Amino acid sequence: MNLNEQIEKIVKANGASFYGTETAQEDSNTIYRVFITKEGGVNLDLCAEISNELSVFFDVNPPMHGAYFLEVSSPGIERKLENPTHFIAAVGERVKFKINGGDKERGEMVSADETGFSIEKKGEAVRFDYCNISKAKTYFEWNKTK
């Protein structure tokens, strides 16, 4: 079982879903982030429980060489979409993405499957294959009130 499968097993045992990981450098600190999701939302207690269990696991199976800080959190309202599971879970949300070659698109995602997704443009569904996308994320459009 690889590291992500082990992390997923620990996360699922706590009633959440594993979204992914990221390594970040902030100032002189290395941060290993584990992102989780849960129907109804992720709260601080859940993050703390999973963090405690992952800490014990990482003491024996470190996710990286050298010192690091562990963070467990939700991926957020504006999150990266990196695999078909992420796209499928984001159907009905607004997405923006970059097509290989530089063009940018945005719109509401109306469907997604194992090979690609569709957004609504001018009342029609327009399909894009994952292999042609270099970067994608959800975005939140704040309503402006007068």
N, C-alpha and C positions, 0 to 999 in steps of 0.2 A: 504494500500500500504506500503510495507516495505521500508527501507532506500535505498537499491540499486535500487528499482523501481523508487523512487523519484529522485535519482541522474540521472538515465537513462533518465527520462522525461526532466530534465533540460538540459542535454547534447544534447539530440535529438532536443530540441527546438532551439539549436544553430547550427544545421546542422552537428553534429558530432555523433559518436557512442560511447557508454559507453563500456570500455574494462574490468574494474575491479577496485578494491581498494586494498590498502596495508597500514598497519601501521608499521612504522619503528622507531627505537630509534637511534638517532645520538647524541653523547655526552650526554647531559642531556635534550635534546629536543625530544619530541614526534612529529612525522610527520605523517599526514594522507594524503596519496597520492590517487588521482583519476586519472586513466589512460583513455585517450580518443584516438580514431582513426578517420580518415577521409580520404576518397578517395582523393588522391593527396597530402596528408600529413597534419600534424598539425603545425600551426604556433603560435608564441608568442601571437599575438593579440587574437586568438581564445582561447588560454589557459587563458588569462587574463579575457576575457568576461565571460567564464564559471566559473572561480574562483570567480569573483565578485558576480555572481548569487548564487553560492553555499554558499558563505560566509553569505549572507542574509538568505538563507534557514537554514544553520547550526546554526545561532544565535537563531533560534526558536527550531530546531531539531538537537541538537549536535550529531555528529557521535560517540562520546566517552565521558567518564568522564575525567575531568581535562583539563589542558591546552594542546594545540597542535598547530602546524603550518599546514596550508593547502597548498598542492602542486597539481597543475593540469598539466599533461604532457602526451606526447605520451608514450606508454609502451617501445618504443625503437626498434631498429633493432633486438636485441637479447632479446626476451621476453618470459616470462613463458606462457605455454599452460596449462590451467586449466580446460577447459570444451569443449564440442564438438564444440561450436561456434568458439572458438579460433583455434582449429585444422582445421576446415573447411576453415577458413579464411587464414590459412597458407599453403594450398595446393600449391605445386610448390616451396616451400622454403625448406632449409635444417633444419633438426631437430635432436636433440640428446635427448636421454631419458634413464631413468633407469627402468628396469623391476623389479617387486617385486622379491626379492631374490638376487638382486645385479648386474645382468648382465647389461651392457651398450650397447646401439645401437646408430647408427647415419646413416643418409641418407637423400635423397630428398623425401619429402612426395608427393606421387602421387595421393592419394585419402583420403577422410575422410567422416564419416557419424556420426550418433547419437551414435553408439556403439564402433567404433574403427577407425583405420587409417591404411594406407599401405605406406611403403617406398620401394624404388627401391634398390635391392641388387643383384649384378651380373646379371643385365638385367631382373630380375623378381620382381614382386610386392610381398612383404611379409607383411602379415596383423598382427596387434596387437590390442587387445581389451583394451579399457581405464581402465577396472577394474584390468588389470595386470600391469599397469604403475604407478610407484610411483612418478616420477618427469619427466617433459618434458619442453623443450624450443627450440626456433629457434636459429640458430647460423649463423653467417656470415663468409664466408671463404674469407680472403683477398688474392687477386692475387699477387703473388710475381713476380716482373719484374726484368729482369737482366740488 
